[in-house]
Amino acid sequence: MAEYIGVRRKARRCYGFDEVALVPGKITINPSETDTTFKVGKLKFKVPIIASAMDGVVDVKFAITMGKLGGMAVLNLEGIQTRYKNPQKVLQKLTRVSSKTATELLQKVYKEPIKKRLIAQRIKEIKKARVPVVVSSIPQRAEEFGRIAQDAGCDIFIVQATVTTVKHLSREYKILNFSKFCKFMKIPVIVGNCVTHDVALELMKTGISGLLIGIGPGTACTTRGVLGIGIPQVTATVDCAVARDDYFKKTKKYITIITDGGMATGGDICKAFASGADAVMLGNAFARAKEAPGKGYHWGMATPHPNLPRGTRIRVGTSGTLEEIIYGPAKTDDGTQNLVGALMTSMGNVGARNIKEMQKTEIIIAPSIQTEGKVYQSAQRVGMRK
């Protein structure tokens, strides 16, 4: 329900992860008997948690490891991996520079032109390991890079921008026609990002297979501070999930909803699924993996923008292996490891046998959920109050 914020000016109240909680079910299920699989097109994944297309998170080796664990890692086709033959040297520089000069160095590093041959080479390197290959580019380069990626054996192509709409206007560059692009591509196309019901519905009509939900909630993202735009992730996911369900009723085509960013713990991930997500996309959580190329550093895709950076390089540290972060055993007490285990346990407690049933979980507005009864944790800065 909208409220007045001034004379004749209304605003809708929206909600983020810290403001809601899930209600336990009338029945409970053995967590090991829950099903967390999700689909994109005809491809099925047992881990519904995707590693985002950030250079501090995903390189060829990381993508292979993630694929073998049953998940999906997205390689950024406009990142360091496709600009440099030896990206490791560049990454070492980026992780050793001071915080004051990090953004300036990032801008300099990303001025190096993208090599088309490296796009095909990186895809083939991942494909050789017999795991799904998922890559990402901005709309302006999607047609060109999509053709290269598809020919090289890519399995899923993601078109990603800060804000994505069907009706984009520009005199400066050619506009990507999503409908024509999806018809040309013989592999599933995921697009993003959006946060509203109407835009989500319009994008679904173009023939996409998945939709990324989220503007500015990422740990390393400063879009909300720089541009002042965004919608909290619970509300954004609910609205776009309704668009998915409406579209499915009319067409019988199911579009995968992926909540992208803003989740720090297993609890946040569980709330995203209860809000309607089919999968989630994380950067920060995977940047902490020993296998991550950033070696404990993390920066957003818009951080190196030459004129208006909308991100920053942050230190997240290294907490464990990728397998520990996904499947455990957890060595931390803050909910950042064994994410699949957390999801399965939550599903069991709310009585959801699969992701579809998890989406029907009762949600309550609970602003005190993070602080209630946590006096000692807060005082000692442990557990949920670090």
C-alpha positions in Angstrom: 0.0 0.0 0.0 1.3 3.4 -1.0 1.8 6.1 1.6 2.0 9.9 1.2 5.6 11.3 1.5 4.4 14.8 0.8 1.5 16.8 -0.7 -0.1 14.6 -3.4 3.1 12.5 -3.7 2.8 8.8 -2.9 5.5 6.2 -2.4 5.3 2.4 -2.0 6.9 0.7 1.0 9.3 -2.0 -0.2 11.3 -4.6 1.7 14.8 -6.1 1.9 16.1 -9.3 3.4 16.7 -7.8 6.9 13.1 -6.8 7.2 11.4 -10.1 6.7 11.4 -13.7 8.0 10.1 -17.1 7.0 7.4 -18.9 8.9 8.0 -22.5 9.8 5.6 -25.0 8.1 2.8 -27.1 9.4 4.9 -30.1 8.4 8.7 -30.6 8.3 10.8 -32.6 5.9 14.1 -34.3 6.2 16.5 -31.7 4.6 18.4 -34.5 2.7 15.1 -35.4 0.9 14.5 -31.9 -0.5 15.3 -31.1 -4.1 17.2 -27.9 -4.9 17.5 -28.3 -8.7 16.5 -25.6 -11.2 16.4 -25.3 -15.0 17.4 -22.8 -17.6 15.8 -23.9 -20.9 16.5 -27.6 -21.0 19.6 -27.4 -18.9 19.3 -28.6 -15.3 21.6 -27.7 -12.3 21.5 -29.2 -8.8 23.0 -26.1 -7.2 20.6 -23.1 -7.6 23.4 -20.6 -6.6 25.2 -18.9 -9.5 28.6 -17.3 -9.3 28.3 -13.8 -10.9 30.3 -12.5 -13.9 32.9 -10.6 -11.9 36.7 -10.8 -12.5 37.5 -11.2 -8.9 35.2 -14.2 -8.7 35.2 -16.2 -12.0 38.0 -17.2 -14.3 38.4 -20.4 -16.3 39.6 -22.6 -13.4 36.8 -21.3 -11.1 34.1 -22.0 -13.8 35.4 -25.5 -14.2 35.4 -26.2 -10.5 31.9 -24.7 -10.0 30.6 -26.8 -12.9 32.0 -30.0 -11.5 30.2 -29.2 -8.2 26.9 -29.0 -10.0 26.6 -25.2 -10.3 27.0 -22.4 -12.8 29.7 -19.7 -12.9 29.5 -16.8 -15.4 32.6 -15.6 -17.2 32.6 -11.9 -18.0 33.4 -11.6 -21.8 34.4 -7.9 -21.2 36.7 -8.6 -18.4 40.4 -9.3 -17.8 40.1 -12.9 -19.1 39.4 -11.7 -22.6 41.7 -8.6 -22.6 44.9 -10.3 -21.5 46.6 -13.4 -22.7 48.0 -13.8 -19.1 45.3 -12.4 -16.8 47.0 -13.7 -13.7 49.7 -11.0 -13.8 47.1 -8.3 -14.1 45.0 -9.7 -11.2 48.1 -9.8 -9.0 48.6 -6.0 -9.6 44.9 -5.3 -8.8 45.1 -7.2 -5.5 48.3 -5.5 -4.3 47.5 -1.9 -5.0 46.2 0.4 -2.2 42.5 1.1 -1.7 43.1 4.8 -2.6 44.4 4.0 -6.1 42.4 0.8 -6.8 39.7 2.4 -8.9 42.2 4.3 -11.0 44.2 1.2 -11.7 41.0 -0.7 -12.6 40.1 2.0 -15.1 43.6 1.7 -16.6 43.5 -2.1 -16.8 40.1 -2.2 -18.5 41.3 0.2 -21.3 43.1 -2.7 -22.9 41.0 -3.8 -25.9 39.0 -7.1 -25.8 40.5 -9.8 -28.0 37.9 -11.8 -29.9 40.2 -14.8 -30.2 40.4 -14.9 -26.4 36.6 -15.1 -26.1 36.6 -18.3 -28.1 39.7 -19.6 -26.4 38.3 -19.2 -22.8 35.0 -20.8 -23.8 36.8 -23.8 -25.3 39.0 -24.1 -22.2 36.0 -24.5 -20.0 34.1 -26.7 -22.5 37.1 -29.0 -22.6 36.4 -29.9 -18.9 32.9 -31.1 -19.9 31.1 -28.6 -17.7 28.4 -26.0 -18.8 29.8 -22.8 -20.2 28.0 -19.6 -19.2 29.2 -16.1 -20.4 28.1 -12.5 -20.1 28.3 -9.3 -22.1 26.6 -5.9 -22.2 23.7 -5.3 -24.7 25.9 -3.2 -27.1 28.2 -6.1 -27.7 25.8 -9.0 -27.4 25.2 -9.7 -31.1 28.9 -9.8 -31.9 30.0 -11.7 -28.8 27.0 -14.0 -28.9 27.9 -15.2 -32.3 31.5 -16.0 -31.2 30.4 -17.6 -28.0 27.8 -19.8 -29.7 30.2 -21.0 -32.3 32.8 -21.8 -29.6 30.4 -24.1 -27.7 28.8 -21.8 -25.1 25.7 -23.3 -23.3 24.0 -20.1 -21.9 24.5 -16.5 -22.9 23.7 -13.6 -20.5 23.1 -10.1 -21.6 23.6 -7.8 -18.6 23.4 -4.1 -17.9 22.8 -1.9 -14.8 19.2 -1.5 -15.9 17.7 -3.5 -18.8 14.5 -2.6 -20.7 13.0 -3.6 -24.0 12.4 0.1 -24.9 15.9 1.5 -24.8 16.7 4.8 -26.6 20.0 5.9 -28.0 21.4 7.9 -31.0 25.0 7.0 -30.1 25.0 3.3 -30.6 22.9 0.5 -32.1 20.1 -0.8 -29.9 20.0 -4.6 -29.2 16.7 -6.1 -30.4 16.1 -8.8 -27.8 13.5 -10.6 -29.8 15.7 -10.9 -32.9 18.7 -11.8 -30.7 16.8 -14.6 -28.9 15.7 -16.0 -32.3 19.2 -16.0 -33.6 20.7 -17.7 -30.6 20.3 -21.4 -30.5 21.2 -21.5 -26.8 19.2 -20.1 -23.8 19.5 -16.3 -23.3 19.3 -14.7 -19.8 18.9 -10.9 -19.5 19.2 -8.4 -16.7 18.9 -6.5 -14.7 15.4 -5.4 -13.8 13.3 -4.9 -10.7 9.7 -4.2 -11.7 6.7 -6.3 -12.8 5.9 -4.5 -16.0 9.5 -4.4 -17.3 10.0 -8.1 -16.4 6.9 -9.0 -18.3 8.0 -7.1 -21.4 11.4 -8.8 -21.4 9.8 -12.2 -21.0 7.9 -11.6 -24.2 11.1 -11.3 -26.2 11.9 -15.0 -25.9 14.4 -15.0 -23.1 14.9 -18.1 -20.9 15.9 -16.3 -17.6 15.8 -12.9 -16.0 18.2 -11.4 -13.4 16.6 -9.4 -10.7 18.4 -6.6 -8.8 19.7 -3.1 -9.2 22.5 -1.9 -6.9 22.3 -4.4 -3.9 25.7 -6.0 -4.5 28.4 -5.8 -1.8 30.9 -4.0 -4.2 28.2 -2.0 -6.1 27.6 1.7 -5.5 24.9 2.2 -8.0 22.3 3.1 -5.4 24.6 5.7 -3.9 25.8 7.1 -7.3 22.5 7.1 -9.2 19.9 6.8 -6.4 18.0 4.0 -8.0 17.0 0.5 -6.9 14.3 -1.5 -5.2 15.0 -3.8 -2.1 15.5 -7.4 -3.2 12.5 -9.0 -1.5 10.0 -6.7 -3.1 11.8 -6.8 -6.5 11.9 -10.6 -6.5 8.2 -10.9 -5.5 7.1 -8.4 -8.3 9.1 -10.1 -11.0 8.1 -13.6 -9.9 4.5 -12.6 -10.2 5.3 -11.5 -13.8 6.8 -14.9 -14.4 3.7 -16.7 -13.1 1.4 -14.4 -15.2 3.5 -15.1 -18.3 3.4 -18.8 -17.7 -0.3 -18.9 -17.3 -0.7 -17.2 -20.7 2.1 -19.0 -22.7 3.0 -22.2 -20.7 6.6 -21.0 -21.1 8.5 -20.8 -17.7 11.1 -18.1 -17.4 13.7 -18.6 -14.7 13.9 -15.8 -12.1 17.4 -15.2 -10.6 17.8 -12.9 -7.7 21.1 -11.1 -8.3 23.0 -9.6 -5.4 22.3 -8.4 -1.9 22.6 -11.7 -0.1 25.3 -12.1 2.5 24.2 -15.3 4.2 22.4 -18.6 3.8 19.4 -17.0 5.5 19.2 -14.2 2.8 19.3 -16.9 0.1 16.5 -18.8 1.7 14.4 -15.6 1.8 15.1 -14.9 -1.9 13.7 -18.3 -2.8 10.7 -17.8 -0.6 10.2 -14.4 -2.4 9.8 -16.3 -5.7 13.4 -16.9 -7.1 14.2 -20.0 -9.0 18.0 -19.4 -8.4 20.2 -16.7 -6.9 23.4 -15.1 -8.2 26.2 -14.2 -5.7 29.5 -12.4 -6.0 30.8 -11.7 -2.5 30.2 -15.2 -1.2 32.3 -16.8 -3.9 34.9 -14.1 -3.9 35.9 -15.6 -0.5 36.7 -19.0 -2.1 40.3 -20.1 -2.3 39.7 -20.8 -6.0 38.6 -17.2 -6.7 41.0 -15.2 -8.9 40.7 -12.1 -6.8 42.4 -13.8 -3.9 40.1 -12.2 -1.3 39.3 -9.0 -3.3 36.0 -8.3 -5.0 34.9 -5.5 -7.4 31.8 -4.9 -9.4 31.4 -4.9 -13.2 30.8 -1.1 -13.3 33.8 -0.3 -11.0 36.2 0.4 -13.9 33.8 2.7 -15.8 36.0 5.4 -17.3 33.7 8.3 -16.5 31.3 7.2 -13.7 32.5 4.3 -11.6 29.6 2.6 -9.8 31.4 0.2 -7.6 34.5 -0.2 -5.5 37.1 -2.8 -4.8 36.5 -4.4 -1.4 38.5 -6.8 0.8 36.3 -9.9 1.7 39.2 -12.2 2.6 39.4 -16.0 1.9 37.3 -18.2 4.1 37.4 -21.6 2.6 37.3 -23.7 -0.6 34.5 -23.4 -3.1 33.2 -26.8 -2.0 33.0 -25.7 1.6 31.1 -22.6 0.7 28.6 -24.6 -1.4 28.3 -27.9 0.5 30.3 -27.4 3.7 31.3 -28.5 6.2 31.0 -24.9 7.4 34.0 -23.6 9.4 32.4 -20.2 10.1 29.4 -19.3 12.3 28.0 -16.5 10.2 26.0 -18.3 7.5 28.5 -17.7 4.7 29.4 -21.4 4.2 27.4 -24.6 3.3 24.9 -22.5 1.4 23.1 -25.4 -0.1 23.0 -27.1 3.2 21.3 -24.0 4.7 18.8 -23.9 1.9 17.9 -27.6 2.3 17.6 -27.2 6.0 15.3 -24.1 5.6 13.2 -26.0 3.0 12.8 -28.9 5.4 11.7 -26.6 8.2 9.1 -24.8 6.1 7.9 -28.0 4.6 9.0 -27.4 1.1 10.1 -30.5 -1.0 11.4 -28.4 -3.9 12.1 -24.8 -5.0 8.6 -24.4 -6.3 7.1 -25.2 -2.9 9.7 -23.0 -1.2 8.3 -20.1 -3.3 5.0 -20.5 -1.5 6.5 -20.1 2.0 4.7 -17.7 4.3 6.7 -14.5 4.8 6.2 -12.0 7.6 7.5 -8.4 8.1 10.0 -8.7 11.0 12.4 -5.7 11.3 13.8 -7.1 14.6 14.6 -10.5 13.2 18.4 -9.7 13.0 18.6 -8.3 16.6 16.0 -10.1 18.7 17.8 -12.0 21.5 21.2 -11.3 20.1 22.6 -9.1 22.9 25.6 -11.3 23.6 26.4 -11.9 20.0 26.3 -8.1 19.4 28.5 -7.4 22.4 31.0 -10.0 21.5 30.8 -9.4 17.7 30.3 -13.1 16.9 27.7 -15.1 14.9 25.0 -12.8 13.4 26.4 -9.7 14.9 29.9 -9.6 13.4 
